[in-house]
């Protein structure tokens, strides 16, 4: 792994954000809308139910953490799409750059962009709606870690799909978090779901995060074993996603896809 | 003429590429020596770009071996490609970065030492100093070609691959670029593989020409010698004749 080559991939993204501040807007705009919308919903729910249950940490906290995962995933995919949109694959891959260095550059970019979104969400959620993560205690660390790793894995997997199927498949990638959220149980306990959906949920590491979060809000502690399992699963996703990208990349090298990457050339 | 003691920077042996039943490149072998400019010419679909893509490591050969500066491309691609660079009319640098930003990013990818000074040198060499803060996307095609060549020279490559580098530029700029490439080969002893459909250009620039058709090398030699040996008036006449024979053979 050559740090200079990884830094080059990150620097390209920094130049893009610096050259066009409009790119910063989506990092903040969508999470702001989500926090404001769900902030008022939770405030309303608190007034309806009285003091029996506090919806702010249960729902607004969940929205914030799920948006964090989404931002991490989109941090990877958007950085990758920049090379798709500018048809830069030939320039990028006909160089000494290794796939691992390229992916590392995308991941570091995603860390930066998702932190911007996270900061905006924290400021809004705590400032306007009094959300505090103190009640989660140390469990917050594995929560954030699992969501971060899953977001990275989804981003790398999404990039693999677009590399394999072509630029038009970009629209398959954006809705991935929305498709997963009902299974993950962002807003409700997994026991609410039918059996087949619960079976899918058990395969998704973030499910354990949101179950753990609800357990804390309900006054119980999260199950350490399940949190450890979800961490292990998230690491497994990363390995699988990187393996998928590498296999798709090798296929693209074998078939000439990298050299002539466009919507028309992908078959 | 190429110095007698020149050594191969690029060595291609038995290169093949097939897509199902279609043979794009068929048992191609050649070498490009230090200080030598080799023209790779042939009709559309002859396999020129396929060959270049395999040398650039973005297309895996079905068979054969490629060595760049003695390094096996299949076994150590990153090391082999650090000795290489390329410019192609169909691979412009990202239009949403400035000239200088693009050079910095690619300079870091190629591990260029004293990058700031090197960027200044190539900006000056390719008359790009006044465009350094312009986004590449707003430059004319000739200016973009010069930026691509500046990127290609950034790491002082031992092997330079140029796929129709003068295809979209005016005669005056094309002459200028040919002079720079000749200078690169002569003074820095770089090896150059150059594809072009402009036979005048190939005659003027290349020490040696490889005629490729249907994925095979049909003829090779020094441009003037080939013209004499085949009794053609110009390299273009020879090219047309060889291409027609190839098409007739295919039919």
Boltz contact constraints between the chains, C-beta under 6 A:
constraints:
  - contact:
      token1: [A, 4]
      token2: [B, 108]
      max_distance: 6.0
  - contact:
      token1: [A, 4]
      token2: [B, 111]
      max_distance: 6.0
  - contact:
      token1: [A, 5]
      token2: [B, 109]
      max_distance: 6.0
  - contact:
      token1: [A, 8]
      token2: [B, 105]
      max_distance: 6.0
  - contact:
      token1: [A, 8]
      token2: [B, 108]
      max_distance: 6.0
  - contact:
      token1: [A, 8]
      token2: [B, 109]
      max_distance: 6.0
  - contact:
      token1: [A, 11]
      token2: [B, 105]
      max_distance: 6.0
  - contact:
      token1: [A, 12]
      token2: [B, 105]
      max_distance: 6.0
  - contact:
      token1: [A, 15]
      token2: [B, 97]
      max_distance: 6.0
  - contact:
      token1: [A, 15]
      token2: [B, 101]
      max_distance: 6.0
  - contact:
      token1: [A, 86]
      token2: [B, 94]
      max_distance: 6.0
  - contact:
      token1: [A, 88]
      token2: [B, 94]
      max_distance: 6.0
  - contact:
      token1: [A, 90]
      token2: [B, 91]
      max_distance: 6.0
  - contact:
      token1: [A, 91]
      token2: [B, 91]
      max_distance: 6.0
  - contact:
      token1: [A, 93]
      token2: [B, 58]
      max_distance: 6.0
  - contact:
      token1: [A, 94]
      token2: [B, 56]
      max_distance: 6.0
  - contact:
      token1: [A, 94]
      token2: [B, 58]
      max_distance: 6.0
  - contact:
      token1: [A, 95]
      token2: [B, 81]
      max_distance: 6.0
  - contact:
      token1: [A, 95]
      token2: [B, 109]
      max_distance: 6.0
  - contact:
      token1: [A, 96]
      token2: [B, 78]
      max_distance: 6.0
  - contact:
      token1: [A, 96]
      token2: [B, 81]
      max_distance: 6.0
  - contact:
      token1: [A, 96]
      token2: [B, 82]
      max_distance: 6.0
  - contact:
      token1: [A, 97]
      token2: [B, 109]
      max_distance: 6.0
  - contact:
      token1: [A, 98]
      token2: [B, 78]
      max_distance: 6.0
  - contact:
      token1: [A, 253]
      token2: [B, 60]
      max_distance: 6.0
  - contact:
      token1: [A, 254]
      token2: [B, 60]
      max_distance: 6.0
  - contact:
      token1: [A, 256]
      token2: [B, 59]
      max_distance: 6.0
  - contact:
      token1: [A, 258]
      token2: [B, 58]
      max_distance: 6.0
  - contact:
      token1: [A, 259]
      token2: [B, 53]
      max_distance: 6.0
  - contact:
      token1: [A, 259]
      token2: [B, 58]
      max_distance: 6.0
  - contact:
      token1: [A, 259]
      token2: [B, 59]
      max_distance: 6.0
